[in-house]
Amino acid sequence: MPRAASDVIVAGAGIIGASIAWRLAERGMKVTLLDAGGMGCEASWAGAGMLAPGGEIDAPSPFAEFCIASLKLYPDFVGALESQSGTEIDFQEGGAVELALDQDEFTALCARAEIQKALGIPSSALDLRDTRECAPLLRKPIAGAVYFSEDSHVDPRDVMIALRAACLARGVTILEGWTVASVLDCGGAVEAVGTKGKLSAGSAVLAAGAWSGNIGVSVNGVPRELPATVPIKGHLVAYSLPPDELRSIVRHHGTYLLQRSTGYLVAGTSTEHAGFDRTIDADIVDGIRSRAEDLCPVLGRYGPPIPWIGFRPGLESPETDGPCIRRLPDSNVWLAYGHYRNGILLAPATARRVSDEIAAGG
Ligand SMILES: Cc1cc2nc3c(=O)[nH]c(=O)nc-3n(C[C@H](O)[C@H](O)[C@H](O)COP(=O)(O)OP(=O)(O)OC[C@H]3O[C@@H](n4cnc5c(N)ncnc54)[C@H](O)[C@@H]3O)c2cc1C
């Protein structure tokens, strides 16, 4: 094996791989970040960017704790990225308003909110006036609403632009169009073998999102079985509105709306098991549009919305209810994938955990 050119190779430059690469480089490590396509062009470009344990968690678990811990890291994560990249990130700590359209829904929502309070997710019931204050666009008659004060959102595209600049500023080598086919651990060093040749390093991190399961890993010549990944396709749509029409995330069941500072309003979403099919399905888009416009009829004036899709990185058989973030035993290979619908939220905590472990023992 050739002499290691880097301390760490990271396979996959979405928000997970890029955040890990940046945090390792901050510690003075020499990092090579490889991506099969373009940095941040897959799920991390497609994601809505909700940072919202209030909408995701309803029972205690290590995953619940991890989500809440990652949300707490966000202000510092964004602050450090902005200062190191010299770019601005649209990060809004405006909370989330969850709607109940009838009394049964309101009773169930309040019961869930009580359980969530015990987990560290604060909330309070809102009266109609306060609900309109948070979401002036909302016109639907509602039975009640609960405000999750700590839920936030970020523009993941801003985060990816900042991560590229911060990685480059810290000396990370970014190689795009570089598909990693396999990682060979030969005891003390690893080699990434791919479309553009071979690269060696002290350690490797697999962070290729929904494609992570396609990468083969062997340790001292013995193939290792890795948790298999599955792409879970989702559609989103966006409308161009004047800014400040929605001060909080608004959600009702599987529908959510959030507005970037520029005015761009994102509405979602859908869930399909369709492999890596990139077709935008007009019926699914129409379903999202009609749910969004049912909550906020005024959106109809700003349509038709712009649709797109992305592949959430799912795990075929999750080891826990969260992503797979761990060192492969007896190797210098770390796995950091399977963040499904929470990868934007979980990037700071994942990067901290993996970079701490590699710095301590890699
Ligand atoms: C519609 C939708 C809405 C979402 N909304 C939210 C949300 O509101 N909040 C939230 O927290 N999360 C959300 N998510 C989920 C979030 O976007 C993902 O969990 C997160 O982006 C995953 O990041 P990643 O870096 O693991 O994967 P990706 O961003 O997909 O990055 C993986 C990278 O690996 C590269 N790659 C693939 N194969 C190889 C290879 N063999 N070698 C090298 N590179 C390779 C790819 O080109 C890609 O750039 C949403 C996702 C979708 C699709």
The ligand as an SDF file (V2000), in Angstrom:
LIG
                    3D

 53 58  0  0  0  0  0  0  0  0999 V2000
  -37.5830   15.7620    0.4550 C   0  0  0  0  0  0  0  0  0  0  0  0
  -36.6380   15.7270    1.6420 C   0  0  0  0  0  0  0  0  0  0  0  0
  -36.8890   16.5190    2.7590 C   0  0  0  0  0  0  0  0  0  0  0  0
  -36.0300   16.4690    3.8510 C   0  0  0  0  0  0  0  0  0  0  0  0
  -36.2420   17.3130    4.8970 N   0  0  0  0  0  0  0  0  0  0  0  0
  -35.3970   17.2940    5.9680 C   0  0  0  0  0  0  0  0  0  0  0  0
  -35.5880   18.1770    7.0450 C   0  0  0  0  0  0  0  0  0  0  0  0
  -36.4960   19.0140    7.0320 O   0  0  0  0  0  0  0  0  0  0  0  0
  -34.7170   18.1020    8.1040 N   0  0  0  0  0  0  0  0  0  0  0  0
  -33.6960   17.2040    8.1470 C   0  0  0  0  0  0  0  0  0  0  0  0
  -32.9770   17.1730    9.1380 O   0  0  0  0  0  0  0  0  0  0  0  0
  -33.4900   16.3480    7.1200 N   0  0  0  0  0  0  0  0  0  0  0  0
  -34.3170   16.3730    6.0380 C   0  0  0  0  0  0  0  0  0  0  0  0
  -34.1310   15.5070    4.9900 N   0  0  0  0  0  0  0  0  0  0  0  0
  -33.1060   14.4820    5.1280 C   0  0  0  0  0  0  0  0  0  0  0  0
  -31.7250   15.0260    4.8540 C   0  0  0  0  0  0  0  0  0  0  0  0
  -31.7530   15.7870    3.6620 O   0  0  0  0  0  0  0  0  0  0  0  0
  -30.7500   13.8520    4.7550 C   0  0  0  0  0  0  0  0  0  0  0  0
  -30.8700   13.0220    5.8970 O   0  0  0  0  0  0  0  0  0  0  0  0
  -29.3020   14.3640    4.6790 C   0  0  0  0  0  0  0  0  0  0  0  0
  -29.1720   15.3200    3.6540 O   0  0  0  0  0  0  0  0  0  0  0  0
  -28.3650   13.2020    4.4510 C   0  0  0  0  0  0  0  0  0  0  0  0
  -27.0790   13.7170    4.2620 O   0  0  0  0  0  0  0  0  0  0  0  0
  -25.9260   12.7630    3.7420 P   0  0  0  0  0  0  0  0  0  0  0  0
  -24.6980   13.5800    3.6850 O   0  0  0  0  0  0  0  0  0  0  0  0
  -25.9170   11.5010    4.5330 O   0  0  0  0  0  0  0  0  0  0  0  0
  -26.4160   12.3180    2.2690 O   0  0  0  0  0  0  0  0  0  0  0  0
  -26.3580   13.0940    0.8830 P   0  0  0  0  0  0  0  0  0  0  0  0
  -26.6110   14.5240    1.0230 O   0  0  0  0  0  0  0  0  0  0  0  0
  -27.2180   12.3240   -0.0690 O   0  0  0  0  0  0  0  0  0  0  0  0
  -24.8400   12.9590    0.4680 O   0  0  0  0  0  0  0  0  0  0  0  0
  -24.2550   11.7460    0.0810 C   0  0  0  0  0  0  0  0  0  0  0  0
  -23.1910   12.0800   -0.9550 C   0  0  0  0  0  0  0  0  0  0  0  0
  -22.4640   10.8830   -1.2340 O   0  0  0  0  0  0  0  0  0  0  0  0
  -22.1370   10.8890   -2.6080 C   0  0  0  0  0  0  0  0  0  0  0  0
  -21.8560    9.5160   -3.0280 N   0  0  0  0  0  0  0  0  0  0  0  0
  -22.7340    8.5310   -3.3390 C   0  0  0  0  0  0  0  0  0  0  0  0
  -22.0870    7.3990   -3.6230 N   0  0  0  0  0  0  0  0  0  0  0  0
  -20.7580    7.6600   -3.4810 C   0  0  0  0  0  0  0  0  0  0  0  0
  -19.5910    6.8860   -3.6310 C   0  0  0  0  0  0  0  0  0  0  0  0
  -19.6510    5.5900   -3.9690 N   0  0  0  0  0  0  0  0  0  0  0  0
  -18.3900    7.4820   -3.4540 N   0  0  0  0  0  0  0  0  0  0  0  0
  -18.3230    8.8000   -3.1080 C   0  0  0  0  0  0  0  0  0  0  0  0
  -19.4140    9.5820   -2.9370 N   0  0  0  0  0  0  0  0  0  0  0  0
  -20.6040    9.0010   -3.1050 C   0  0  0  0  0  0  0  0  0  0  0  0
  -23.3520   11.5010   -3.2860 C   0  0  0  0  0  0  0  0  0  0  0  0
  -23.0090   12.0320   -4.5560 O   0  0  0  0  0  0  0  0  0  0  0  0
  -23.7760   12.5500   -2.2750 C   0  0  0  0  0  0  0  0  0  0  0  0
  -23.2600   13.8270   -2.5760 O   0  0  0  0  0  0  0  0  0  0  0  0
  -34.9270   15.5800    3.8500 C   0  0  0  0  0  0  0  0  0  0  0  0
  -34.6520   14.8250    2.7230 C   0  0  0  0  0  0  0  0  0  0  0  0
  -35.4900   14.8960    1.6210 C   0  0  0  0  0  0  0  0  0  0  0  0
  -35.1490   14.0770    0.3920 C   0  0  0  0  0  0  0  0  0  0  0  0
  1  2  1  0
  2  3  1  0
  2 52  2  0
  3  4  2  0
  4  5  1  0
  4 50  1  0
  5  6  2  0
  6  7  1  0
  6 13  1  0
  7  8  2  0
  7  9  1  0
  9 10  1  0
 10 11  2  0
 10 12  1  0
 12 13  2  0
 13 14  1  0
 14 15  1  0
 14 50  1  0
 15 16  1  0
 16 17  1  0
 16 18  1  0
 18 19  1  0
 18 20  1  0
 20 21  1  0
 20 22  1  0
 22 23  1  0
 23 24  1  0
 24 25  2  0
 24 26  1  0
 24 27  1  0
 27 28  1  0
 28 29  2  0
 28 30  1  0
 28 31  1  0
 31 32  1  0
 32 33  1  0
 33 34  1  0
 33 48  1  0
 34 35  1  0
 35 36  1  0
 35 46  1  0
 36 37  1  0
 36 45  1  0
 37 38  2  0
 38 39  1  0
 39 40  1  0
 39 45  2  0
 40 41  1  0
 40 42  2  0
 42 43  1  0
 43 44  2  0
 44 45  1  0
 46 47  1  0
 46 48  1  0
 48 49  1  0
 50 51  2  0
 51 52  1  0
 52 53  1  0
M  END
$$$$
